[in-house]
Amino acid sequence: MKKNDLMGYLVYILMLGGAIWVGLSFIRPTVSDENFARFIPMNGIVLVLLSVLVGVVLNAVILELGHFIGAKIGKYKITSLTCLGIQFKRKKDDKFKLTVGGFDGITGETKVVPLDAEKSNPRHMIYMPLVFFLVEVAICVVLMSVSKSAMNAGNGNMITPYLIALVDLTVGCLIFMYNIFPAALDSKNDGQYIAIFNNETNVKAFNEILIANDKMARGEDVGETPIYDSVTDFTVKMNDVALYKALQEKKFDEALRINELTIASKDKVSARTYLNAIAQKMALHLYLNPRAEAVEEYKFLKHDEKRFIADLGTAPAVRAYLLVSGLVEESEGEVKVAMDKADAAIKSSGEDKRAVEETLMKEGLKMIMELHPDWDFSEYAEALK
């Protein structure tokens, strides 16, 4: 088990343990207390569940509002703000469009581009959400204290604000525990950047990668970008800019070279990052190598590598599955399974990679159609345009 995977399990155990502890130690005794339970305006469990929902929404808004204001203070331009799937996306005319979108984060994601790679400071995007959360904590503690005092004095009507504040505080603590946990987790969090941003070189590199991603998303030339030989879950995102630029320019050998840096750093990255690199490599080899070589290579993939590809969780995995199904296993049905998953995988890859992934997916399907002209892909005609 890699360090990052262990950290992921640890934070979920801590979150679950914290929720159970609060539930058993504070919430259950309160809703079960006969002296006060009759004052709850609805079923106690329903009230707690509604309070959880309110807590999730409120803390998601607080978290992204903190990112938004921190970005403004740090001299960044907001390109999109997503909170629980509700997205405000900046258009070419600099106006924001309300839509629905995916996100890489526990409750949302704020995407930015620096106004100045040298001067823009990303640290504010980490610390402002914490400032807002501490204000929320103070308000909840005061409300709980006042409500508890009133309840002890015999005012049972204060049980509802007490429970709402308690649940909201608990939910907020769990969400912010995940967000500031000092490790790369399965969704993007601020904690992984705290130590990284202590180094000014990393800050500049982070800003440069944001600029490059923004240019790529808008179809502009990204120019030269740094390539890191020592790959971590942080630097792999930087290397991805150069990798996808090479893919866009059909320099597959260069893309493979960059991708191999991730595979060679297996012990320094999370399992998902490593397996995604394996899927990327498999897909590129299927584009470049004779089918016989690809068949042999696929045979020697490990079980977890094949399973990652079959799970169709990332765009490289879908591409690999598509090509393996059509060129190696020659299964029309499985090719269609991959195509059915392609659109969602491409969208989740991010705007900076979307155009490249769409092109590669089309080219992969065309290769399969040339090999199997009798297969019916008429339902995907729109995707081939």
Phi and psi in degrees as a GROMACS rama.xvg file:
@    title "Ramachandran Plot"
@    xaxis  label "Phi"
@    yaxis  label "Psi"
@TYPE xy
-77.3617  160.412  LYS-2
-58.3366  -44.8835  LYS-3
-64.8273  -37.0309  ASN-4
-66.1095  -40.9046  ASP-5
-61.6508  -42.2344  LEU-6
-62.8668  -38.4253  MET-7
-61.4644  -47.1499  GLY-8
-62.4056  -39.7125  TYR-9
-62.9131  -45.9467  LEU-10
-66.3827  -36.0195  VAL-11
-68.3924  -37.2138  TYR-12
-64.0086  -42.6871  ILE-13
-63.8011  -41.5504  LEU-14
-65.5801  -45.6774  MET-15
-64.1626  -44.1179  LEU-16
-62.1532  -41.0784  GLY-17
-64.304  -42.3045  GLY-18
-63.9431  -43.3058  ALA-19
-64.8414  -42.1085  ILE-20
-62.1896  -46.9357  TRP-21
-64.5074  -41.0943  VAL-22
-61.5905  -45.7139  GLY-23
-78.6528  -34.9814  LEU-24
-86.0436  -28.5148  SER-25
-125.554  -48.1919  PHE-26
-72.4308  -50.817  ILE-27
-60.7356  -46.1809  ARG-28
-61.0298  -32.9887  PRO-29
-70.1016  -48.5067  THR-30
-73.4347  -16.1117  VAL-31
-94.1881  -9.81656  SER-32
-69.4005  115.972  ASP-33
-61.6539  -26.5792  GLU-34
-69.6582  -23.9126  ASN-35
-122.827  -22.905  PHE-36
-58.2061  -31.9681  ALA-37
-70.3229  -13.8009  ARG-38
-89.1767  -8.69934  PHE-39
-70.754  128.325  ILE-40
-71.949  -2.55176  PRO-41
-157.033  -178.725  MET-42
-55.4354  134.908  ASN-43
-58.013  -41.4305  GLY-44
-65.182  -40.9794  ILE-45
-62.3515  -42.7125  VAL-46
-61.3833  -42.9604  LEU-47
-64.2731  -43.3265  VAL-48
-64.184  -41.6168  LEU-49
-63.8831  -37.4469  LEU-50
-65.9061  -36.4513  SER-51
-62.6888  -45.1696  VAL-52
-60.5458  -46.3327  LEU-53
-61.2963  -41.2287  VAL-54
-62.857  -41.817  GLY-55
-63.4605  -47.9419  VAL-56
-63.1409  -47.0315  VAL-57
-62.1685  -45.602  LEU-58
-73.332  -29.2857  ASN-59
-64.0656  -43.0942  ALA-60
-64.4514  -43.4933  VAL-61
-60.928  -43.7935  ILE-62
-62.5186  -49.0255  LEU-63
-74.4529  -30.7519  GLU-64
-63.7699  -39.4841  LEU-65
-62.2124  -42.8111  GLY-66
-62.1893  -42.3291  HIS-67
-62.5226  -51.7249  PHE-68
-68.9452  -37.7499  ILE-69
-61.4865  -37.3803  GLY-70
-65.8587  -40.9175  ALA-71
-63.7984  -44.3033  LYS-72
-64.8313  -38.3071  ILE-73
-79.5806  1.95691  GLY-74
70.2651  56.4573  LYS-75
-122.58  153.519  TYR-76
-98.6275  128.609  LYS-77
-78.0341  124.72  ILE-78
-100.347  -29.4729  THR-79
-162.049  150.542  SER-80
-133.671  120.487  LEU-81
-120.236  128.654  THR-82
-131.791  111.696  CYS-83
53.7729  37.5755  LEU-84
91.7268  -16.2928  GLY-85
-83.5917  120.795  ILE-86
-120.887  134.915  GLN-87
-108.394  112.517  PHE-88
-116.441  130.088  LYS-89
-75.2457  130.039  ARG-90
-92.3569  178.271  LYS-91
-63.0867  -27.4835  LYS-92
-86.4628  10.98  ASP-93
72.6041  6.37346  ASP-94
-91.1252  152.047  LYS-95
-93.7339  141.03  PHE-96
-114.026  131.466  LYS-97
-84.2406  125.385  LEU-98
-151.126  -171.156  THR-99
-116.829  133.266  VAL-100
-151.254  159.864  GLY-101
-78.3052  170.282  GLY-102
-153.433  154.175  PHE-103
-109.537  90.4058  ASP-104
175.712  173.692  GLY-105
-74.7498  -36.5598  ILE-106
-131.213  -9.92311  THR-107
176.83  -171.768  GLY-108
-158.996  136.255  GLU-109
-114.557  118.688  THR-110
-100.509  137.376  LYS-111
-138.318  166.346  VAL-112
-136.303  133.205  VAL-113
-68.1082  143.802  PRO-114
-76.1708  -24.9671  LEU-115
-150.663  117.579  ASP-116
-60.8281  -27.2287  ALA-117
-84.4728  -33.5775  GLU-118
-107.429  -25.2454  LYS-119
-64.1661  134.647  SER-120
-117.872  109.776  ASN-121
-75.8565  -9.35916  PRO-122
-62.8675  -32.0523  ARG-123
-62.2784  -29.2512  HIS-124
-71.977  -18.1696  MET-125
-88.576  -42.4784  ILE-126
-85.8224  -28.4282  TYR-127
-63.9193  -42.1805  MET-128
-58.4423  -35.0755  PRO-129
-68.0791  -38.784  LEU-130
-60.7568  -46.8174  VAL-131
-62.9426  -38.6965  PHE-132
-66.0752  -39.8891  PHE-133
-63.4762  -35.9276  LEU-134
-64.0155  -42.9537  VAL-135
-61.1702  -43.1442  GLU-136
-59.4166  -45.5329  VAL-137
-61.2814  -43.4969  ALA-138
-63.939  -44.6076  ILE-139
-63.8642  -41.6161  CYS-140
-64.4769  -43.2408  VAL-141
-63.3185  -45.7784  VAL-142
-62.2029  -41.9715  LEU-143
-65.2402  -41.1877  MET-144
-64.4878  -45.7361  SER-145
-64.432  -43.2612  VAL-146
-64.635  -41.6128  SER-147
-65.0436  -40.7309  LYS-148
-62.7976  -41.491  SER-149
-66.2678  -38.6124  ALA-150
-65.0846  -40.7474  MET-151
-65.9518  -25.2905  ASN-152
-86.301  2.71466  ALA-153
101.846  2.67481  GLY-154
-89.2536  92.2182  ASN-155
-69.9613  -18.6811  GLY-156
-65.2767  -16.7906  ASN-157
-83.4403  1.32231  MET-158
-66.8133  -34.6614  ILE-159
-65.4762  -52.402  THR-160
-62.0695  -31.8022  PRO-161
-63.1372  -47.4556  TYR-162
-66.382  -42.2372  LEU-163
-61.6596  -45.2492  ILE-164
-65.2633  -40.3538  ALA-165
-64.1969  -47.1086  LEU-166
-66.1172  -43.0206  VAL-167
-60.7744  -42.8644  ASP-168
-62.4546  -41.4362  LEU-169
-64.6882  -48.2182  THR-170
-60.2183  -44.0193  VAL-171
-60.6794  -43.0495  GLY-172
-62.3252  -40.5203  CYS-173
-67.1706  -44.8551  LEU-174
-64.5529  -43.7288  ILE-175
-76.7007  -23.6215  PHE-176
-61.8627  -45.7797  MET-177
-63.2316  -43.5498  TYR-178
-67.8561  -33.9173  ASN-179
-103.887  7.14173  ILE-180
-61.1072  126.168  PHE-181
-78.2285  59.9255  PRO-182
-162.989  155.757  ALA-183
-74.2699  123.845  ALA-184
-110.974  -170.221  LEU-185
-73.9165  -17.7697  ASP-186
-123.745  155.704  SER-187
-63.5588  134.822  LYS-188
-136.156  162.725  ASN-189
-77.0291  -27.9055  ASP-190
-59.2085  -34.2006  GLY-191
-66.2255  -18.8471  GLN-192
-93.6036  -12.8507  TYR-193
-57.642  -52.7146  ILE-194
-71.2701  -36.7668  ALA-195
-60.5759  -41.3498  ILE-196
-79.0887  -0.270133  PHE-197
-70.6448  -17.1778  ASN-198
-102.396  120.112  ASN-199
-63.277  -30.5089  GLU-200
-62.3374  -41.4955  THR-201
-65.448  -35.7799  ASN-202
-63.3638  -46.1379  VAL-203
-64.1833  -42.0834  LYS-204
-62.854  -40.192  ALA-205
-61.0682  -44.2641  PHE-206
-64.6328  -39.6758  ASN-207
-65.4927  -36.8556  GLU-208
-69.7288  -35.7853  ILE-209
-64.8337  -40.9581  LEU-210
-63.8725  -43.7395  ILE-211
-63.9342  -42.8833  ALA-212
-63.3899  -39.286  ASN-213
-65.6344  -41.5744  ASP-214
-64.4687  -41.9023  LYS-215
-64.1509  -39.4982  MET-216
-64.6851  -29.5678  ALA-217
-95.167  5.43572  ARG-218
77.2464  19.7831  GLY-219
-95.0954  159.977  GLU-220
-70.7277  127.011  ASP-221
-85.1261  -12.4236  VAL-222
71.8287  -159.727  GLY-223
-79.562  136.144  GLU-224
-128.097  150.894  THR-225
-70.175  148.636  PRO-226
-121.924  126.534  ILE-227
-99.2431  123.029  TYR-228
-73.7307  -33.7869  ASP-229
-93.5704  105.429  SER-230
-96.3528  134.385  VAL-231
-128.241  178.364  THR-232
-64.2355  -18.9939  ASP-233
-83.342  -52.5023  PHE-234
-71.7624  -21.433  THR-235
-63.7684  -30.5547  VAL-236
-67.3588  -33.794  LYS-237
-71.5775  -43.1865  MET-238
-63.8225  -28.7583  ASN-239
-61.4484  -29.6259  ASP-240
-63.3568  -47.9272  VAL-241
-67.2425  -37.2741  ALA-242
-62.9759  -47.4268  LEU-243
-73.3817  -26.3627  TYR-244
-65.5976  -42.0455  LYS-245
-63.4391  -39.8547  ALA-246
-64.7073  -40.7464  LEU-247
-61.6125  -35.4064  GLN-248
-91.2185  7.44836  GLU-249
63.3101  26.5552  LYS-250
-92.8461  71.7871  LYS-251
-65.1439  -34.5603  PHE-252
-63.9588  -39.7429  ASP-253
-67.2811  -40.4255  GLU-254
-61.4935  -42.0515  ALA-255
-62.9034  -40.0755  LEU-256
-61.8188  -44.2796  ARG-257
-66.3786  -41.4209  ILE-258
-63.6058  -35.07  ASN-259
-63.7981  -25.5389  GLU-260
-63.5883  -36.1259  LEU-261
-69.9902  -44.5056  THR-262
-62.7808  -37.8575  ILE-263
-70.0167  -18.9257  ALA-264
-102.198  34.1701  SER-265
-50.292  -39.8603  LYS-266
-78.9402  -6.12858  ASP-267
-107.554  -6.73531  LYS-268
-121.151  165.346  VAL-269
-70.7093  161.911  SER-270
-59.6033  -39.989  ALA-271
-63.6655  -42.9167  ARG-272
-63.477  -44.1556  THR-273
-64.5601  -46.7039  TYR-274
-66.9982  -33.0331  LEU-275
-65.1137  -36.7435  ASN-276
-66.3705  -37.0506  ALA-277
-63.5752  -43.1177  ILE-278
-63.6925  -41.2886  ALA-279
-59.5703  -44.9528  GLN-280
-63.8811  -43.9458  LYS-281
-61.6608  -43.0802  MET-282
-63.8756  -44.77  ALA-283
-66.545  -38.128  LEU-284
-64.6125  -33.771  HIS-285
-71.2447  -27.5371  LEU-286
-71.309  -38.322  TYR-287
-96.9916  -37.2943  LEU-288
-93.7382  157.255  ASN-289
-60.0868  149.744  PRO-290
-55.7403  -38.2663  ARG-291
-60.3794  -41.3701  ALA-292
-67.5856  -39.5843  GLU-293
-64.6891  -38.9128  ALA-294
-60.4411  -45.4697  VAL-295
-64.6475  -41.3177  GLU-296
-63.9668  -41.5197  GLU-297
-65.0982  -34.5936  TYR-298
-59.5715  -33.9265  LYS-299
-93.9723  4.70488  PHE-300
-67.5287  144.7  LEU-301
-74.6394  163.904  LYS-302
-59.7522  -44.3898  HIS-303
-68.0816  -28.4174  ASP-304
-70.7596  -43.4338  GLU-305
-65.7846  -38.2489  LYS-306
-66.8076  -38.7502  ARG-307
-61.3151  -43.489  PHE-308
-63.4888  -43.2141  ILE-309
-68.9797  -21.9407  ALA-310
-73.421  -17.1754  ASP-311
55.996  40.5147  LEU-312
-88.6684  -17.3319  GLY-313
-132.454  163.134  THR-314
-62.0822  -44.7215  ALA-315
-59.9222  -36.3803  PRO-316
-65.5147  -41.4872  ALA-317
-64.6014  -42.0941  VAL-318
-61.7312  -44.403  ARG-319
-63.0657  -43.6424  ALA-320
-64.1558  -41.1241  TYR-321
-58.6157  -49.0458  LEU-322
-72.524  -37.9937  LEU-323
-62.6315  -44.4816  VAL-324
-63.8916  -40.4729  SER-325
-85.8827  -35.1169  GLY-326
-101.758  -27.3009  LEU-327
-101.983  -58.0765  VAL-328
-89.4947  -14.0977  GLU-329
51.8894  56.4472  GLU-330
-116.541  110.304  SER-331
-62.2461  -40.6741  GLU-332
-62.8292  -42.3908  GLY-333
-71.0027  -31.8043  GLU-334
-60.7715  -42.2538  VAL-335
-68.0372  -33.64  LYS-336
-61.3195  -44.572  VAL-337
-63.266  -42.6247  ALA-338
-65.8079  -33.7231  MET-339
-66.5452  -27.0618  ASP-340
-93.7015  -12.0598  LYS-341
-61.2394  -45.8597  ALA-342
-60.8915  -46.2918  ASP-343
-64.9958  -39.3267  ALA-344
-66.5434  -40.1143  ALA-345
-64.657  -43.8696  ILE-346
-63.3773  -39.6443  LYS-347
-72.6812  -13.8121  SER-348
-74.1695  -16.1955  SER-349
103.471  152.18  GLY-350
-63.2385  -31.1809  GLU-351
-67.294  -23.3671  ASP-352
-109.998  -9.76114  LYS-353
-59.4414  -48.1356  ARG-354
-62.4249  -40.1207  ALA-355
-66.0626  -44.4279  VAL-356
-64.1341  -39.5603  GLU-357
-61.8615  -43.0806  GLU-358
-64.102  -44.8588  THR-359
-65.6326  -38.6325  LEU-360
-65.4523  -41.8614  MET-361
-62.2427  -43.8879  LYS-362
-65.5522  -36.4894  GLU-363
-64.2999  -43.0634  GLY-364
-65.6913  -37.4362  LEU-365
-64.8104  -38.3734  LYS-366
-59.7628  -42.4018  MET-367
-68.255  -39.9538  ILE-368
-65.197  -34.5799  MET-369
-67.7951  -35.8768  GLU-370
-75.8946  -33.0566  LEU-371
-126.722  71.6522  HIS-372
-64.1826  -16.9011  PRO-373
-85.4  -10.7853  ASP-374
-74.614  145.489  TRP-375
-98.4718  108.947  ASP-376
-118.174  27.7851  PHE-377
-60.2957  -29.9273  SER-378
-69.3121  -14.8315  GLU-379
-106.842  18.2875  TYR-380
-59.1564  -37.7454  ALA-381
-64.4396  -37.1869  GLU-382
-68.6033  -22.5079  ALA-383
-87.0169  -6.9714  LEU-384
